[in-house]
Amino acid sequence: MSLLLDLLFFMTAVTGTGIVLSRQPGRQVLAIAANGLVLSLLFTALQAPDVAFSELAVGTAAVPTLFLVVLISTRIDRTPRSEAKE
């Protein structure tokens, strides 16, 4: 069990570093989703299924989806100012 926990802690550190070092917002959102998935697996290994389910629902699905919606809406709203006045 200790090897599994060590691997999950390492993967948590790797995905967290991936979030910080990523420069493109789309890749950051994917890294956040991956981090949520790894954390959910870690909580399952630590025998906390309720926390794991919450992390899976919120950290892997809800938050990245909301971030993607915001990214898409900001890209749609970028119209040149000269065209917007006409």
C-alpha positions as CSV (number, residue, x, y, z in Angstrom):
1,M,0.0,0.0,0.0
2,S,2.9,2.3,0.7
3,L,4.2,2.0,-2.8
4,L,0.7,3.0,-4.2
5,L,0.5,6.0,-1.9
6,D,4.1,7.1,-2.8
7,L,3.1,6.8,-6.5
8,L,-0.1,8.8,-6.0
9,F,1.7,11.5,-4.0
10,F,4.3,11.8,-6.8
11,M,1.6,12.0,-9.4
12,T,-0.1,14.7,-7.4
13,A,3.1,16.7,-7.3
14,V,3.6,16.2,-11.1
15,T,0.2,17.3,-12.0
16,G,0.3,20.3,-9.7
17,T,3.6,21.3,-11.2
18,G,2.0,20.9,-14.7
19,I,-0.7,23.3,-13.7
20,V,1.8,25.9,-12.6
21,L,4.3,25.6,-15.5
22,S,1.7,25.5,-18.2
23,R,1.3,28.8,-20.1
24,Q,-1.7,28.1,-22.3
25,P,-5.1,28.4,-20.5
26,G,-6.5,25.4,-22.3
27,R,-3.7,23.2,-21.2
28,Q,-4.0,24.5,-17.6
29,V,-7.6,23.4,-17.6
30,L,-6.7,19.9,-18.7
31,A,-4.0,19.9,-16.1
32,I,-6.5,20.9,-13.4
33,A,-8.8,18.1,-14.5
34,A,-5.9,15.6,-14.4
35,N,-4.9,16.9,-10.9
36,G,-8.5,16.4,-9.7
37,L,-8.5,12.8,-11.0
38,V,-5.2,12.0,-9.3
39,L,-6.4,13.5,-6.1
40,S,-9.6,11.5,-6.3
41,L,-7.6,8.3,-6.7
42,L,-5.4,9.4,-3.7
43,F,-8.4,9.9,-1.5
44,T,-9.8,6.5,-2.6
45,A,-6.5,4.9,-1.6
46,L,-6.6,6.7,1.7
47,Q,-10.1,5.2,2.3
48,A,-12.0,8.4,2.1
49,P,-14.6,7.6,-0.6
50,D,-16.9,10.5,0.2
51,V,-14.1,13.0,-0.3
52,A,-12.9,11.1,-3.4
53,F,-16.4,11.4,-4.9
54,S,-16.6,15.1,-4.1
55,E,-13.2,15.7,-5.7
56,L,-14.2,13.7,-8.7
57,A,-17.4,15.7,-9.2
58,V,-16.0,19.1,-8.5
59,G,-12.3,19.0,-9.2
60,T,-12.4,16.8,-12.3
61,A,-15.7,17.7,-13.9
62,A,-17.4,20.9,-12.6
63,V,-14.5,23.4,-12.3
64,P,-12.7,22.5,-15.5
65,T,-16.0,22.7,-17.4
66,L,-16.7,26.2,-16.0
67,F,-13.2,27.3,-16.9
68,L,-13.6,26.0,-20.4
69,V,-16.9,27.8,-20.8
70,V,-15.3,31.1,-19.7
71,L,-12.4,30.6,-22.1
72,I,-14.7,29.9,-25.0
73,S,-16.9,32.9,-24.1
74,T,-14.0,35.3,-23.9
75,R,-12.7,34.1,-27.3
76,I,-16.2,34.6,-28.9
77,D,-16.5,38.1,-27.4
78,R,-13.2,39.3,-29.0
79,T,-14.5,41.3,-31.9
80,P,-12.4,44.3,-33.2
81,R,-13.6,47.6,-31.8
82,S,-14.0,49.1,-35.3
83,E,-16.4,46.4,-36.4
84,A,-18.4,46.6,-33.2
85,K,-19.2,50.3,-33.7
86,E,-20.6,49.8,-37.2
